Amino acid sequence: MRAYVSAARDSFTSNSMSLSRFTQGRLATVKSMKTMFNLSETAPVFLIYPRLQNYSYKIQAQDRESLALGYLIGALESSAVEVNAINAELGDLSNDEVVDLIASFPNTRLIGISAGSEKVFPHVERMCKRLKGNGAEIHITTGGIFATTAYADILEQSTYIDSVCLGEGEHVIVELYQAIANGNRLDGIPGLKFRGQEDSLATTRSRISNLDSLSFPSRRDLTFMVSPEGPGVRKVKIATSRGCYARCSFCSIHEIFGNRLVQRRSVENIIQEIRYIIDRFAINRFSFMDDLFITPSTSGRAWVMSFCQEIVRQKLEIRFWIETRADTLDREIVDALLSAGMDSIFIGIEAGSTGVLKKMQKDVTAAQNLEALHLLRSTPLDPEDIRFGYIMFVPNMSIGELREQYEWIRRSGHCRVQTLQNRMNIYRGTPEYKRLKAAGKLREGPLGVLPSYDFDDPEVGVFERLFRAFHNRCVESVFSAVHDVQIRYISRRHKFSKPPRQFNLMSELLKRIEWIERDHYYRFFDAHFSGAKSEIARIEDATRDDIDELTPMISLLNNLIDQNDGGLPFDIRDEGSGKSSLRTGGLLIEWEDKFRGDDILHSSLQISPVSIR
């Protein structure tokens, strides 16, 4: 029977997660951190999920469970290797604090640090330099998508990093520790690249074909999240598969897996993990963290249908989120997913211009994307629970295709401020990276800095620069206070208490504020495409005029957040039948909540000025 991390073992190691700012203040000393984390003095392995400074606010604390870290811990523990681990993002620890902590564990022989993205690598490199600078005789390895694609440059540039794990890390990390512990050479470990024996750099490792053979991921993060000191959890992360069949020009996922095959866990194996989570943590909300939950093949569809039928047959009564493509959805499969408990979905739409979709190698049309949205809107799903990816600016698009992109997303009814700003990031190893590099249009910087590029169509480049400058001026003059309160809300949301109507009021106010900002960007696009570029200065003036409308809403939001931090309560009147009202700052705010069980789906919010006597 497949081994997995037991509840007792999870219980024993639960406090090894960081408890920093979720408690009554920052842990002052390394000694107190050791106590709070319940870290083992004898553990020879230390795993780190580093913090990406100035980015973590974008991910709510309730979503910061690291499944990758959990799988590595599970693999080591199932091989009887004691391991310490810190998720700095979840614990809100600085990377310097993590280094100070690790330096006080002299028995550590192997440190593994996740480098899944290019942006986090400078932080990883600085951590490694400090760790080695302390004079510790340790082996430092790193892994993840970015590390896999850039291993040669990492080993050449970063002398403080001893090796790089390529691809899936469960077997590599175990074999690496065993080789270090036994004094063996490292060149016999497939999937490990290291400095000193250059002939080993061609070593590769086959993909893990039987995902059921892996240990369940350790749930140390989750154990902390649901503890009294933790932030809580929105949905528990589970991976049902690995890999993606698609060939999108901007995606680097194939670099870590080496091919386009999708490996699936069995339905029985996933049900076993779901039951473990329900029994151990009393949580029935899940995020299935697959690159694509649905594949369009006959076997892929059959797997999804079987999974949904089994969920219903066993009366698990779960709710879950999935990610998929527009061309995998039809009425039959959507109905099956809804009956099994799907309550939210993310679609990789990416473009509303068929020409751009072709250039992205998406193998789908704009009409198919729209059809998928219409299908989902016909279901009981709340519109806010239908999300999708969209890349407004693409390197090889024409100015006409940019206009199609804008018109499609505006008509979709799902446009957000961020959507209008999104510019394609270029990642190592992707088809678009190779195309731009061959064309001499890619400008690469140091490791950890995403490359910049020139657009094929100079008009698109001019438009993008003008829009970026307009956006920056608007933020500087008006919307900086908006962004500050958005960051404040996201970073503290995990602390917010009931009642849900007050919580929902904050969400609705944020939505209203975003609409005001978004409308100004609409006007910029409209003015540019209509040829009325002289109107842009007037649009900026109108943006500044919105301060009078925005100021009381921002003030109210800050006050509501302060209330949840222990400030004075607001007098929110319950008008009955789900209706509420609040008078504050010269505003009358009225709203009516729509419920699904105990969850609020959305509100109809009305804001009007009132006289103050």
N, C-alpha and C positions, 0 to 999 in steps of 0.2 A: 504494500500500500504506500502511496506517495507520502513522503515525510513533509511535515510543515511545522511552522513555528507554533508551539502550543500556547494556550492562554496563560498557563503558569509562567512560561518563559517570557512572554510579552509583559506579564505583570512584574516580573523581576526586573526587567530592563526599562520599564516605562519612563522612569524619571531620568533616563540618560538623555532625553531631549532637553533643550534649553528652556528655562523658565523665566527668562529675563524680564521684559517689560510687561508681561502678563501678571506679574506679582505687584506688590506695593512699592516698587521702585527697583532701580538697577542693582544687580548683585555687585557688591562693592569690591570684592577681592577674589582672587583665583581660588582661595581656600573655600570660600562660601559657595562658589560655583561648583566645585567638586562635590560638595555635600548635596546641593540642590539637584545636581544631575545624577547623583548616585552612580558615578562612573567607577569602573573597576580599575584598581591600581595595577592589576596583573594582565589586563587585556593587551595583546601584542599588536592589535590592528585598530586603527582609528580612521573612520570614514567621515567625510565632511561634504555637506551640501552648502556651498558658500552663499553669502548674501551679495546680491547685485545692488550696489549702492544706488540710490535715487531711482530705483525701479520697483522695489518691493511694494510700494504703496499701490501699484496698479493691480496687485493680486491680493484679494481679501485674505485675512489671516485664516478664515475658515476653509480656504482652498489650498493651503500651503503644504499639505502632505506630500512627501516625496516618495513616489512609488519606486523610482529607480534606486534610491537609498534602501528602501525596504527589501527589494529583491536581492541586493548585495548582502545585506545583513542576514537574510534568510539563507542564502547560499553558504555563507561562512559558518553560521550556527549549525546548519545541518551537517557540516563537516567537522563539528566539534571544535571550532575556532572561536575563542572569546573575542568580542569586538565591542568597542565604544563607537558612538556615533553622535553627530550633532547636525541638525538641520538649522543653520543660522537664519534662514529666511523665516521659518516658523517661530523661532525663539526671539527674533528681532535682535540678534547679537551682531555686533560688528565683527568683521573678519579678524581684526587685531585681537579682539577678546578671545576668539577661538584659538588663535595662535598662542596667546598667553596661557590659555588653559592646557593645550596639548603639550607645551614645553615643560609642564610640571609632571608629566607622566613618563618617567625614564624607561619604562619597560616597553614602550611603543617601538615596534620595529618596522611597521609598514603603515604608511598614511596614504589613503586614497581620496582624491578630491575630484568632484564632478566638474567637468568643463563642457557642458552641453551646448553652450552658445558662445559666439565670438565675443559678445559684450562682457561676459563674465571672466574671460581669460586674463585680462590685466590684474584682476583681483586675485585670481588663482596664483599667478606668477609672483605677486608681492607676498602672498602668504608663504609660498615655498621658499622664497629668499629669506624671510624672517625665520622660518623653521630651521633651515640649514644654517643660518647665521648664529643660531643658538648653540651650535656645535654638536647637535644631536646626530648620532650615527643611525640614521633612519633612511629607508628607501621610500621615496615619494613617487607615486604613480597618479596618472590622471586618465580620465576617459569621458565618453560622451560623443555626440555627433561632431562637434567642432574639433575635439581632440583627434577623432578618427580621421577627419579630412585633412588635418594640418599637422600630423604627427612629425613629419620630417622637419618642418620649420620650427616646431616646438622644441624638438630635441637639439636642433642646431642653436637656437637662440637662448633657451632657458636651461642653463647649466644646473639649476637647482632642482629640475625635474629629471628623475632617473629613468622613467619608462612611461609608455603610453599604452593603455589597453584599447584595442580596436574592437568595434562592434559590440556584441552582447558581452557583458562583463562577468556573469555569474561564475563561469568555469575559470576564466582567466584570473580573477582575483583570488580564488582558492588556490590554484596552482602556483601563483606568484608567491603567496605567503608560505606555502609548503616548501618551495624552493629556497626562500630566504631562511626559513627556520632550520632547514636541513643542510644549509650551505651548498646547495646544488647550483649548477649553472642555469642561467635564465634562457639560453638559446633553445631549450627544448620545449618552450611554452608557446604553442600556436596562438596567434592573435596578440602577442606582446612585442612591442617595438621598444628598443632600448639603446642607450649610448654605450659604446665601448666594443661592441662586436658587430660591425657593420654588415657582415654577411648574413646576419639574422633578420635584417630588415625586410626580407621578402616573405617571412613567415606569415601565413594566413590561417584562419580558423573557420571551419564550416559553421553554418548557422545551426542554431538549436532547432531541430525539426520536431521534437516531441515536447511541446510546452507543458504538457501534463507532468513531465518528469521533474520540473522545477519545484522547489519549495515555494509555498505561498510566501508572499512578501511579509516581512516582519511589520507589525503594526505599532511600532514605538511612537511614531508621530501621532497616530490616531488615539492611542492610549492617553497621551498628554493632552490632545485637543479636547477630549471629552471630560477631562479631569476638572475639578473646581477652579484650578489656576489657568486652565486653557481657554482658547477662544471659541470653542465649540466647532462644529463641522457642518457644512451645508450638505455635501454628498461625499461618500467614501469612494475613493478611486479604485477601479478594477480594470485590468487589461485582459481582454478576451482573445487578443491576437497580436501578432507582430508583422510588420511589413505593409506594403501598399502596391497594388498592381498598376497604378496610374503612372504617367510619365511627365508630370507638370514641370515646366522649364525652370521654375524658381525653387523647387523643393530639393532638399539634400538628404532626405530620409534613406534613399537607396545607397548612399555612401556608407551608412552604418550596417546595412544588411547585405549589400553587395549584389542584390538582384531584386526583381519585382514580384517575387513569390510572397503570398500571404500565408503565414503559419497560424493555425487556429488551435485553441484549447478545446477540449471536448465540452459539450453542454454539461455533462455530469460533473466534470471537474470545476466548472464555474459555479454551478449550483452549490457544490460543497463549500466553496469559498464564501458565497453569499450567505449561506446558512451559518457559517462560522462568524461572520460579521454581525448578523442579526442576534445570534445567541450570546456572543461575547460582549457586544456594545449596545444592543437594543436599537440599532440604526437600520432603517430600511430604504435609505436614499443613496443612490449610486451614480457615479460618473464613469461610463465605460470609455477608457482612455485609449481607444484604438485610433490609428491613422484613418481607417475607414471601418466602421462597424458593419456596413453592408457592402459586399462585393457583388457585381452584377452577374457573375457566373451562376450556372444552375446549382452547383454545390454550395456557393456562397449564400444564395437565397434560401436554399433548403436548410442550411445551418441556422439562419435567422428565424425562419418559421418554426423550426424544432425548438430553438431556445425559447421563443415566445410561448409556444404551446406548453412547454415544461413549466415555465413560470406560472402559467394559469392553472395547470393541472395540480401543481403542488401548493397552490393557494398561498404563494409567498407574499403577495400584496406589497410589492416594492414600487418605488418610483425611480426613474432613471433618465439620464442624459446620454445622447449619442452624437457622434460626428460622422457625416457621410457626404456623398456627392449628390447633386441634383438628379443625375441620370440613374440612380439606384432606387428612386422612390416611385411607387405607384400605389393605387388605392389598397390593394390587397396587403402589401407589406406594411403600409402605414397603419392600417386598421389592426393588424396583428401586433405591432409595436405598442399602439395605444392600449390595446386590451391587456398587454403584459405590464403596463405601467409607465411607458414613456411620457414624461411631462415636459421635456425640453429637448431642443435639437439644434445642432450647429451644422450648416451646410457650407462646403467649400465652393461657393459660387465664383468669387474672385473677379468676374467681369460681366458687363452687360452688353458688350460689343462682341458679335460673333468673330469679327476680325481679330480682336485682341485675344479672344479665347483660343483661336487657332495658333496665334503666336506663342501663347502660353503652353501649347500642347495639351490643353485640357480635354480634348476629344468630346466636347459637349457644346451645345449652341445656346445663345441667349434665350431663345424660345423655350428650351428645356429648363433653363434656370427659372424662368418666369412661371412655367407650368408647375414646377415643384413648389414654388411659393404659393401659388393659387391653391394647390392641393392641400398644403399644410394650413392655410387660412380657413379652409372649409371644415377643419376639425375643431374639437373643443380646446385646442392649445391656445393659450393667451399669446397675442402677438409679441409680447415682450420675451416670450420663451422660444421664439423662432429667431435665431441669430445666424449670421453668415459672415464669411470673410470676403473682403472686397479690396482690390488694389486699384486705386484711382489712376496713378501714374506708372506707366510701364515703359521700359527703355525703348522698345521698337514700335511703339504705337504712333499713328499719325494724329494730326490735330483734329481731323474729322472723327477718328475713333475716340479721342478724349472727350469730344462733345457727346458721342453716343454713350460713353461711360457715365457721364454726368446725368444725362437725361434719363437713362435707365434707373440709376440708383435713386433719383429724385421721385420718379413715378412709383418705385417699388413700395414706398411707405415705410422703409426700414433704414433710411439714411440717418447717420449720426455725424457729429462733428469730426470724429476721428476718421470716418470713412472718406470724407472729402480730402483729407490730408495724406492718406496712405500712399507712400511711394514704394515701389518694389525694392526690397532689400536683396542684395546679391550675396549669396553664400557660396563658399568654396565647393567646387566639384559639381555644381548644378549646370545644366545645359546653358542657361543664360550667362553664367559666369564664364564658361568656355567661349561662348559666342562673342561676348563683349571683349574678352581678352584677345581673341584672335583678330578682332576688328580694331584693336588699339584704342578702344573707348573706355577701358577700365583703368581707374587710378587706385592702386592698392597702397595702403598705409602699413603701419606696423601691425603685428599680431594683436587682435583684440579690437581693431577698428575696421568697421565694415567698409568695403571699397565704395568709392563714388564713381559716377559714370556720366557720359554724355548721351543725351537722347538722340536717337537716329534722326528724328524730325526736329530741326532747330526751333520751330514754332512751339513745339511742346516744351522744350527746354526754357524758352522765354516765358511761356505761360506759367510754368511751375515755379520759376524764380520770382515772378511778380506776385503770384498767389502766396508763396512762402513769406515774402516781405510784408504783404498785406496782413497775413495772419499774425506775424510777429508784432506788427504795429498795433493791431487790435488787442492782442494779449497784453502788451505793455501799457496801453492807455486805458483799457476797460476790463478785459477778461482775466487778468491775473488774480483778482479777488475771487472770481468764479472758480478758477483752477485750484486756488488755495483751499476753498471750502470743500471742493470735490475730494481733494487729497485727504483732508481732515476727516471727512465722512467715511471714506474707504478704510483709512488706517484705524479708525475707532469703532467701526460698525460692529465688530465682534463683541464689544462691551455693551452695546445698546440693549436695554431691557424692554419688556412689554410696557405699555399696551401696544399691540400691533398697529393700531390706527395712527399713533404718533410716529412710529417707525415708517409707516407707509406715507405719511405726510411728507417726511423728509425725502423719500424717494421721488414723490410726485413733484416736489419743489425743484429738485435737481433736474428732473426731466424738463420742466418748464424753462428753467434757466438755460439748459442746453439747446432747446428749440430757438430761444432768442439768439444765441450765438450762431447756431447753424443757419438761421435765416440771413444773416449778414454775408456768410460765405455763399449762399445761394445767389444773393444779389451780385456778388463779385463775378461768379461764373456767368450769370445772365448778361451782365454788362459787357463782359469780354466777348462772349459769343455773338451778341447782337451788334457788336461794333461800337458800342457806346462806352469806350474806355475812359472818356473824360468824366464819366459818372462815378468812377472809383473813388475820387477824392470826396465826393458828396456822400458816398456810402460810408466812408470812414467817419465823416462828421455825424452821420445818423447813428453810427455805432456808439459814439460818445454820448449821444442823447439818451441812450438806453440806461445810463447810469442811474437815472431817477427811478426807473422801473426795477432795476436789478438790486439796488442797494437794500431796500427793505426785505426782499426775499433772502439775500445773502445774510443779512443781520438775523433774520428769523432762523435760518438754518444753523448759524453759529450758536444761537441761543438754545436751540433744540439739542444740539450736540453737547453743549455745556450742561444742559439739564441731565442728560444721561451720564455726564461725568460728575454729578452731584450738585448741580446748580438748582435754582428755584424752579418749581414745576409751572407749566403753563395751564391756563384754564381752558382746556379743550371741552367743549360742550357736546354731549351725546344727544343728538336730535331724534334718535330712534330710527329703526329700519336701516341701520348701517350708515346713517348720515351724521356728520360731525361738523363743527364750526369752531373758529378761533378768531378772536380780534387781537391784533397786535401791530404796533408800529404804523397805525393809520390804515391798516388793511383788514378787510373781512375775507377770511379764507373759509370756503365751504367745500365739502367733498362727500362723496358717497362711495363706500367700499363695496367691491364685488368679491365674494368669498367662494373658495372651493374647500369645503371642510373648515379647517382652522386657518388655512392659508388665504391671504388676500391676493387676488389676481391683479386687480388694478383699481384705480379710483377715477371718478370724474371730478376734476378739481376746478374751482372757480375762484378767482382772486379779484376783488374790487376795492377801491378806496372807500373809507368811511371817515366821517368827521369825528374828531376827538374832542370831547367836552371836559 
